[in-house]
Amino acid sequence: MNHDPREPFPAAQATENANPPEAASALAPGLAGGEEPAAVDPALARIRVVLVGTQHPGNIGSAARAMKTMGLSRLVLAAPEKAPDRDSYALAAGADDVLAAAAIVPDLAAAVADCHFVLGCTARSRRIALEQFDPRQAAALCEARARAGGEVALVFGRERTGLENHELQLCHAAVHIPANPAYSSLNLAAAVQVLSYELRMASLAATAPASASAPAPSVAAAVVGDGGDRREPPASHAQMEGFFGQLGQALDAIDFHKGRTPEAAMHKLRRLFLRAQLDEREVRLLRGVLADVERTAMLLAAANKR
């Protein structure tokens, strides 16, 4: 098998991993005996799992299996070192349809361009200027955003090094799995399984029959706010990136940074505007303001040259 020895699979998978792809479907629980597949929750159908720079094709198959067992089906591979192969299908153990439908894109930006909410799975770090949630909180947020009609991405990084800083900058928030600090070696498929399970539990809670007693407000309700009541659709990731590009140009045009490096200020501004959960109309309004700022700066520069 083509796996990093530092990314061990649980012992319970050892027998299944030895089976060829042809036998994989026989290992998938719930697919034998002519059983009808369960209906897909529309909210889960709007949540994609993005694997960035995956180094071992077998891990892609194991991640696909983890997804399918919990009702997730949308897999995106951003710049994988190798495309899915025989090892991938063997370890998918029947999740062949998830693998076959997986999209391969050149980078994370392309993978989340149409998304409205992006969460990056990463180790806890004080150096990351992102709000951080545990898996249960993250799943509640993702489920609420998706149920409100938004496209959601849950992003996982490379097996050995995780997500790079510039990739985390494309995320709205971070997810941290609070593993045993004395042994926090969690492989890629295991991390996908943890988040997939929490997403399924959030989906089941949201679709359960209403009980007599109202539930306590969730973290999703607190953070999502009135996003589900908006008349304008939320701004997509690509629209926000276009806004950030224009914002950077406008700040340069008015010499906002005064010779200082712009990265620190732009990181803080990105966090501020991403927390605001702008809709499409608000982005158009802000870009109109920036266009006037740039135009005024050009007129002043031309006047000063006279």
C-alpha positions as CSV (number, residue, x, y, z in Angstrom):
1,M,0.0,0.0,0.0
2,N,1.1,3.5,-0.7
3,H,0.9,5.0,2.7
4,D,3.2,7.1,4.9
5,P,4.2,4.9,7.9
6,R,3.5,7.9,10.1
7,E,-0.1,7.8,8.9
8,P,-1.2,4.4,10.2
9,F,-4.6,3.0,9.6
10,P,-6.6,1.6,12.6
11,A,-5.9,-2.1,13.2
12,A,-9.6,-2.9,12.5
13,Q,-9.1,-1.9,8.9
14,A,-6.2,-4.3,8.2
15,T,-8.2,-7.2,6.8
16,E,-10.4,-4.9,4.6
17,N,-7.4,-3.0,3.3
18,A,-6.0,-6.2,1.8
19,N,-9.0,-6.7,-0.5
20,P,-8.8,-5.7,-4.2
21,P,-11.0,-3.0,-5.5
22,E,-13.3,-5.6,-7.1
23,A,-14.3,-6.9,-3.6
24,A,-14.7,-3.4,-2.1
25,S,-18.4,-3.2,-2.7
26,A,-18.9,-6.4,-0.7
27,L,-17.4,-4.7,2.4
28,A,-19.6,-1.6,2.4
29,P,-22.3,-2.0,5.0
30,G,-25.9,-1.3,4.1
31,L,-25.3,-1.7,0.3
32,A,-26.0,-5.5,0.1
33,G,-29.3,-7.3,-0.1
34,G,-31.0,-4.8,-2.4
35,E,-31.5,-2.2,0.4
36,E,-32.8,1.2,-0.7
37,P,-30.3,4.0,-0.1
38,A,-31.4,6.6,2.5
39,A,-32.5,9.9,1.3
40,V,-29.8,12.5,1.1
41,D,-30.2,15.6,3.4
42,P,-30.2,18.6,1.0
43,A,-28.0,20.4,3.6
44,L,-25.3,17.7,3.5
45,A,-25.5,17.8,-0.3
46,R,-24.3,21.4,-0.1
47,I,-21.2,20.5,2.0
48,R,-18.0,19.5,0.2
49,V,-14.9,18.0,1.7
50,V,-11.7,19.4,0.2
51,L,-8.4,17.6,0.5
52,V,-5.4,19.8,-0.3
53,G,-2.1,18.4,-1.6
54,T,-2.9,14.8,-0.6
55,Q,0.3,12.8,-0.8
56,H,-1.0,9.2,-0.7
57,P,-3.8,8.0,-3.0
58,G,-4.9,5.4,-0.4
59,N,-5.7,8.2,2.0
60,I,-8.1,9.7,-0.6
61,G,-10.0,6.4,-0.7
62,S,-10.2,6.1,3.1
63,A,-11.5,9.7,3.3
64,A,-14.1,8.9,0.7
65,R,-15.2,5.9,2.8
66,A,-15.4,8.0,5.9
67,M,-17.6,10.5,4.1
68,K,-20.0,8.0,2.6
69,T,-20.7,6.3,5.9
70,M,-22.0,9.6,7.2
71,G,-24.0,10.7,4.2
72,L,-21.5,13.0,2.5
73,S,-20.8,12.6,-1.2
74,R,-18.9,15.7,-2.5
75,L,-15.2,15.3,-2.6
76,V,-12.8,17.8,-4.1
77,L,-9.1,17.2,-4.5
78,A,-7.0,20.3,-4.7
79,A,-3.5,19.7,-6.2
80,P,-3.1,16.1,-5.1
81,E,0.4,14.7,-5.6
82,K,-1.2,11.6,-7.2
83,A,-4.7,11.0,-8.6
84,P,-6.9,8.3,-7.1
85,D,-5.6,4.8,-8.1
86,R,-6.1,1.1,-7.3
87,D,-5.1,1.7,-3.6
88,S,-7.7,4.5,-3.4
89,Y,-10.5,2.2,-4.6
90,A,-9.4,-0.6,-2.4
91,L,-9.5,1.6,0.7
92,A,-12.7,3.2,-0.3
93,A,-14.4,-0.1,0.5
94,G,-17.5,0.6,-1.6
95,A,-17.4,4.4,-1.8
96,D,-16.4,4.1,-5.5
97,D,-19.1,6.6,-6.5
98,V,-17.6,9.3,-4.2
99,L,-14.2,8.7,-5.7
100,A,-15.4,8.6,-9.3
101,A,-17.3,11.9,-8.9
102,A,-14.4,13.6,-7.1
103,A,-13.3,16.9,-8.8
104,I,-9.6,17.6,-9.2
105,V,-8.7,21.3,-9.2
106,P,-5.3,23.1,-9.3
107,D,-5.5,24.8,-5.9
108,L,-7.7,25.6,-2.8
109,A,-8.9,28.9,-4.3
110,A,-10.4,27.0,-7.2
111,A,-11.9,24.4,-4.9
112,V,-13.9,26.9,-2.9
113,A,-14.5,29.7,-5.4
114,D,-18.3,29.3,-5.3
115,C,-18.5,28.7,-1.5
116,H,-20.0,31.0,1.1
117,F,-18.4,29.5,4.1
118,V,-15.0,27.7,4.4
119,L,-13.6,26.0,7.4
120,G,-10.0,24.8,7.6
121,C,-9.1,21.8,9.8
122,T,-5.8,22.6,11.5
123,A,-3.8,22.1,14.7
124,R,-4.5,24.8,17.4
125,S,-2.0,27.7,17.0
126,R,-1.9,31.1,18.5
127,R,-0.2,32.3,15.3
128,I,-3.3,31.7,13.3
129,A,-5.6,34.8,13.3
130,L,-8.7,32.7,12.8
131,E,-11.6,32.0,15.1
132,Q,-11.4,28.4,16.1
133,F,-14.1,25.9,16.8
134,D,-14.2,22.3,18.0
135,P,-15.7,19.7,15.6
136,R,-19.2,19.8,17.1
137,Q,-19.4,23.6,16.9
138,A,-17.9,23.5,13.4
139,A,-20.5,21.0,12.2
140,A,-23.4,23.0,13.6
141,L,-22.1,26.1,11.7
142,C,-21.6,24.2,8.5
143,E,-25.0,22.5,8.7
144,A,-26.8,25.8,9.5
145,R,-25.0,27.6,6.6
146,A,-25.8,24.8,4.2
147,R,-29.4,24.5,5.3
148,A,-29.8,28.3,4.7
149,G,-28.8,27.6,1.0
150,G,-25.1,28.4,1.1
151,E,-22.3,26.3,-0.3
152,V,-19.9,25.1,2.4
153,A,-16.4,23.6,2.3
154,L,-14.6,21.7,5.0
155,V,-10.9,21.8,4.1
156,F,-8.1,19.3,5.2
157,G,-4.4,19.8,4.5
158,R,-1.5,17.6,3.7
159,E,-0.8,14.5,5.8
160,R,2.5,15.7,7.2
161,T,2.3,19.5,7.1
162,G,-1.4,20.4,7.0
163,L,-2.6,23.6,5.5
164,E,-0.1,26.4,4.7
165,N,-0.7,29.9,6.0
166,H,-1.8,31.3,2.6
167,E,-4.4,28.6,2.4
168,L,-5.7,29.3,5.9
169,Q,-6.1,32.9,4.8
170,L,-8.8,31.6,2.4
171,C,-10.8,30.2,5.3
172,H,-13.5,31.9,7.4
173,A,-12.5,30.0,10.5
174,A,-10.6,27.0,11.8
175,V,-11.5,23.6,13.2
176,H,-9.4,21.9,15.8
177,I,-9.9,18.3,16.9
178,P,-9.0,18.2,20.6
179,A,-7.0,15.0,20.5
180,N,-4.9,13.5,23.3
181,P,-2.0,16.0,23.7
182,A,0.3,13.2,24.7
183,Y,-0.5,11.4,21.4
184,S,-2.2,13.6,18.9
185,S,-1.2,11.6,15.8
186,L,-4.5,11.7,13.9
187,N,-4.3,10.5,10.3
188,L,-6.2,12.2,7.4
189,A,-9.0,9.7,7.1
190,A,-9.6,9.7,10.9
191,A,-9.9,13.5,10.9
192,V,-12.4,13.4,8.0
193,Q,-14.3,10.7,9.9
194,V,-14.6,12.8,13.1
195,L,-15.9,15.9,11.2
196,S,-18.2,13.7,9.0
197,Y,-19.7,12.1,12.0
198,E,-20.4,15.5,13.6
199,L,-22.0,16.8,10.4
200,R,-24.3,13.8,10.3
201,M,-25.3,14.3,14.0
202,A,-26.0,18.0,13.2
203,S,-28.1,17.0,10.2
204,L,-30.1,14.4,12.2
205,A,-30.7,17.0,14.9
206,A,-31.9,19.6,12.4
207,T,-34.2,17.2,10.6
208,A,-35.6,15.5,13.7
209,P,-39.4,16.0,14.5
210,A,-39.9,19.1,16.6
211,S,-40.0,18.4,20.3
212,A,-42.3,20.0,22.8
213,S,-39.5,21.9,24.4
214,A,-37.5,24.4,22.4
215,P,-33.7,23.6,22.2
216,A,-31.2,26.0,23.6
217,P,-29.6,28.5,21.1
218,S,-26.7,26.9,19.3
219,V,-23.4,28.3,18.4
220,A,-24.6,28.2,14.8
221,A,-27.5,30.4,15.5
222,A,-25.3,32.8,17.4
223,V,-22.7,33.1,14.6
224,V,-24.9,32.7,11.5
225,G,-27.3,35.3,12.8
226,D,-30.0,36.2,10.3
227,G,-28.2,34.8,7.3
228,G,-31.1,32.4,6.6
229,D,-33.5,35.4,6.3
230,R,-31.5,37.4,3.8
231,R,-33.2,38.3,0.6
232,E,-29.8,38.8,-1.1
233,P,-27.6,35.6,-1.5
234,P,-24.4,35.6,0.6
235,A,-21.3,36.6,-1.3
236,S,-19.3,33.7,-2.7
237,H,-15.7,33.1,-1.9
238,A,-14.7,34.3,-5.4
239,Q,-16.6,37.5,-5.0
240,M,-15.0,38.1,-1.6
241,E,-11.5,37.5,-3.1
242,G,-12.3,40.0,-5.9
243,F,-13.3,42.5,-3.2
244,F,-10.1,41.9,-1.2
245,G,-8.0,42.4,-4.4
246,Q,-9.7,45.7,-5.0
247,L,-9.4,46.7,-1.4
248,G,-5.6,46.1,-1.5
249,Q,-5.3,48.3,-4.7
250,A,-7.4,51.1,-3.1
251,L,-5.2,51.1,0.0
252,D,-2.1,51.3,-2.1
253,A,-3.6,54.1,-4.1
254,I,-4.1,56.3,-1.0
255,D,-0.8,55.2,0.5
256,F,-2.6,53.8,3.5
257,H,0.4,51.6,4.6
258,K,2.9,54.6,4.7
259,G,5.8,52.3,3.7
260,R,4.9,49.5,6.0
261,T,4.3,46.0,4.7
262,P,0.6,45.6,3.9
263,E,0.2,41.9,4.9
264,A,-0.6,42.5,8.6
265,A,-3.3,45.1,7.9
266,M,-4.8,43.1,5.1
267,H,-5.0,40.0,7.3
268,K,-6.9,41.9,9.9
269,L,-9.2,43.4,7.3
270,R,-9.9,40.0,5.8
271,R,-10.9,38.7,9.2
272,L,-13.2,41.7,9.8
273,F,-15.0,41.4,6.5
274,L,-15.3,37.6,6.6
275,R,-16.9,37.9,10.0
276,A,-19.4,40.4,8.6
277,Q,-20.8,37.7,6.3
278,L,-21.4,40.1,3.5
279,D,-24.1,39.4,0.9
280,E,-23.7,40.1,-2.9
281,R,-25.4,43.5,-2.7
282,E,-23.1,44.7,0.1
283,V,-20.0,43.5,-1.8
284,R,-21.2,45.5,-4.9
285,L,-21.7,48.6,-2.7
286,L,-18.3,48.3,-1.1
287,R,-16.6,47.8,-4.4
288,G,-18.4,50.9,-5.7
289,V,-17.0,52.9,-2.8
290,L,-13.5,51.5,-3.5
291,A,-13.8,52.4,-7.2
292,D,-14.5,56.0,-6.2
293,V,-11.6,56.0,-3.8
294,E,-9.3,54.8,-6.6
295,R,-10.7,57.3,-9.0
296,T,-10.2,60.2,-6.6
297,A,-6.7,59.1,-5.8
298,M,-5.8,59.1,-9.5
299,L,-7.2,62.6,-9.9
300,L,-5.2,63.9,-6.9
301,A,-2.1,62.3,-8.2
302,A,-2.6,63.9,-11.7
303,A,-3.3,67.3,-10.1
304,N,-0.1,67.1,-8.0
305,K,2.0,66.5,-11.1
306,R,0.9,69.8,-12.7
